[in-house]
Amino acid sequence: MPVLREPSTHTIVVLGRPITAEAFGVVARGMAALGVNIDFIRGVSDYPVTGLELRVSVPPGAAYGQLQAALAQVAVAESIDTLSRTTAWRDGPSASSCSTSTPP
């Protein structure tokens, strides 16, 4: 695992069947538009469902709600599922959000 100067502030898990390069590109561009940096990518599953864990850094002052909304839009548009969770221990209790491409 690479050495990071500052710990990542959030973890995002992306699930798809499969996750296409196009879908991942949409996720990455959506996060970049909010100033979110992808620090680390780790594959967590391969078959039958592809899973990627993204450790990301959300800039100070950025609205977590904007990130959640962007991930929800991508989930529906690209037929993937996303789960985001804060990982910054210094910020107190963790918060999480799940966006799915399929109705409950």
N, C-alpha and C positions, 0 to 999 in steps of 0.2 A: 504494500500500500504506500502511495507517495506521502511525503511529509508536507503537511499544509501549515502555513504560518498561522492562520486563524481557523478555528474549527468551523465546519459547515453549520449553517443555521437551520437547515431543513433537509428532510429526506423525502424524496418522491419515488414511488414505485409505479412503474408503467407495465401493464399487462396487455398482451394482445395475442391473437391467434392467426398469424404471427404479428410481430411489430415490424412493419415495413420500414425501409430507410426513409421513405417519404413521410410516414407518420412520425418517426423520430425527429426528422427535420422540422416538422411543424411544431412539435413539442419544444425543441431547442430554440427555434426562432421566436416562439411565444414567450419563453422565459427571457431571452435576450432583450426583447422589446421592453421588458419590465426592469432591466438592469440586473437580472438574476444570473449568476455565474455557476456553471456546472463544474464542480471541483473533482468529482470522481464518478465513474460509471462502473457498475459491477453487475454481471449477469447472475440472476438468482434462479432462473429456470429456463429450459430449452424446449421441451416437448411434453405434452401437446400444446402447452401455453408458454409463450415467451415472456420472461419477466426481467426487467431491468431496474436496478436500484440506483438512483441518482442522488448523490450528496451535493447539495447546492448551497450557495451563499446568497441570501437576500440582502440587498443594501439597507443600511439603517434608515428608518423612516419610510421604507416602502410598505405599502398596504398588503398584508397577507391575503386579504379578501380579493384583491386584484389577481394574485397568483392563483387562488382557488377558482375564480371565475374563468381565467384563461385556460386552466387545465380542464375545466368542465366543458368548455367550448371545443377544445381539441379532442376530448374523449368522444363526444358525439360525432364530430366531423370525420374522425379517422377510425371509428369503431374500435377504440381501445378503452381500457379502464385505467384510472389513475388514483393513487392514494398519496396525499401529502401530509407531512407531520413535522412539527417543529422539533428540532433536536438540540437547541441551545439550552443547556442545563441552567445557565445563568438567568434565563428569562422566566423561570418558575415552571409551573405545570405545562406539559406538552398539550398542544391542540392538534387535531387531525381533521381531515376532510377527504371524502371519497367521491369520485366522479365516475359514473359508469355510462357506457354507450348503450346499454340495454335497459329497458324499463324494469322496475322491480317486480 
